[in-house]
């Protein structure tokens, strides 16, 4: 009597497990090559050394964030020879105003301005804040940066240097997470460091340049105007992505800088972490539905568990040569996937204490990410600063016609 043949569906499942292992291996080994950043930097540094261009930094603020003073202070210690710092709030009663005044007192020699303007311009209040700030910017090189990031002293010099290459339209930065708290903030840091950032590295290594991160968006004033300006984003949720997309529509390049900034993770409970991360996933769904659909392959731990259970099942079912080959393939995939996931964790942990402390969280983190992906696939709205906003399908930016770009972005989940 012939041994049972392995069903086609099991071969498909084995293939998916192997694909997840391959992704984990690439994510663990690849870092963004930054050849485009290196070339642009070489050109930029030569010109910046002889003709440094002043920079206006636009930072929209809202409320008293943890470590707000410390994060903003890192922008006050820049080695760039000429820069303007502009901070925007919608109300004079915003607690961030006191923080900016404290910065002014600490650094009286710097050009620090605060813009208090409640004009919203559209449904995206952050973009409205940026529009108000841009009206007061005096310099031709602009850097838009989130309020919760910290940077090194050479940050401005390095992120603006590629702009001296007229083929470069926009420079953006990745970020590493800093956990401000205990368990849930550590889980949030793992989301950034061990899923989001590696996924960008993989996409960059594969040739994608469709990036635009709110941590840093550096561009020339004339490029911003030609792309439709910030006004084109006033009703867009994923404003950082669409700003970069509009610039790319002009035929200009996006440079993923080798500069990595630090962002704070402050969500101290499950509910707030869930809202923030499903918001990010719905953002991906809104601007790249196909990419979102295939994100499931990037959630390593559930695939490793499934692969191990499948191997046990094949062992128990007895064996012909097909079973033997399948068992070998599954065992190899499981061991390689596990090694790759541990390597990725080691590369992002930064020290051995953090590696061992957070290692037990890795399967929990990946499992939670899987659940968030499922929830994000069916959500129709997001919540952002108390407002309930629909998630709409994305459009394609073509040429220089920006008025047809729909409201397709995301800033929080609901």
Phi, psi and omega in degrees: 000134183287143175292148182298141178278141179293125183300151179302321181297327178290324176295322176297316180295319177299319179298320178293320177299317179294322178295319177297322177296317179299318178298316180300320180295316179295316180298325181286332188258333189268140166234153181303125184296330177057028176297321177295320178294319181295317180295315180294323179294320180299315177295315184294316182296325179297316182282323181294328181297325182264330181223072180298134181262128178300153186233138169253124180258123181252120182231105175285134182239154175201105175087175182266092178280151173301137177063024181299313180299313182298319180292314179294329180298329180296337176280345180272352183248029182285147179274353178300139187287339184208113179209152177245133177252121179241124179245135183239138174223162181266349184213143178293341180272359179297131180302337180295336180300317180296325179294317179294321178297323177296321176297317179301318179294323182284333183228068184294341181278350182269156177273088183245122179237153175234131180249117178252107186209124183270002180297123186270327180070328181190194184283337179271105185291329177295317178295321176302318177299316179295322177299317178297322179290317184299331179294339181256358181287134185260344189250163185275338173265124183244139174234118176260127186217138178298159184283339189259022180251152174241145186227163176277163183299333181265013184305305184298319179299317185284321183282338179266343182304317180298341182291346176289343172276115186292348175278347178267126180261326186208143176242133178229163186232144166278175183214154173252155185266145172236117182282120178253078183149208186244237193304305188289326176290328175294321176297320178294323177295322177295325176303314182286307189285328188245001172230302185295306183298312177301326179294326176292318178301317180295314180297319179295316179296331179278357175108356180288141173232020182272068182238151172189104186247134183298342177303322175202128170226107181251131180201166178276153181298320181292328176294316179301316181296316182295333182279356182111352177073176178294337179300330179292347183253004191296337178246016181259136179280310180276062187298323181296315178297313185289329174301313178296322180294320178296321178294318178296331178294342176278357182087013180261155186272150167261130177253124171274106187295156172280356175286132176240121180264174180246132178241145182274140171249116190240359182290113188261004178218164184299317186297314182291324177294317179300315180298315183295314187283325174290332173299314179297318181292323176291331173299314178299318180298323184287327183260342182212074184302320181293315177299320178299319183299329183261009179296336184303335183285347183268358181268092197292310189301314178301323178291323178295318178296315179296321179296317179296317179295323178295320177298318177297319180295320179294319178301320185284343185274358180084183190202132160257192183291329178295317178296320180297316179295318179296318180297317178297316181296317181294316180298318179295317179298317181296315182292319179292320179296318178297316179297318180294320181293321178293320178298317177300316178298319180295320182291333182261347185289330176077336173204161185293326180299314179292326179301308182288325181296318186262355181303317179296341181279343187301308179295326176296318181297314181293322179293318178296321178299321177298316179294320179295323178298316178298317180295321182290335180293335186248350180290145180246350182223162172231157176247126180225115180049046176087351180261140178261118190235134180286148173263121182250164179293152183276156174246175180252128177277124179233138178056224183245013179270103187257351185290342182269359181289123183281172176281099185223087179197192189197137177226354175187159187257156172213000000 
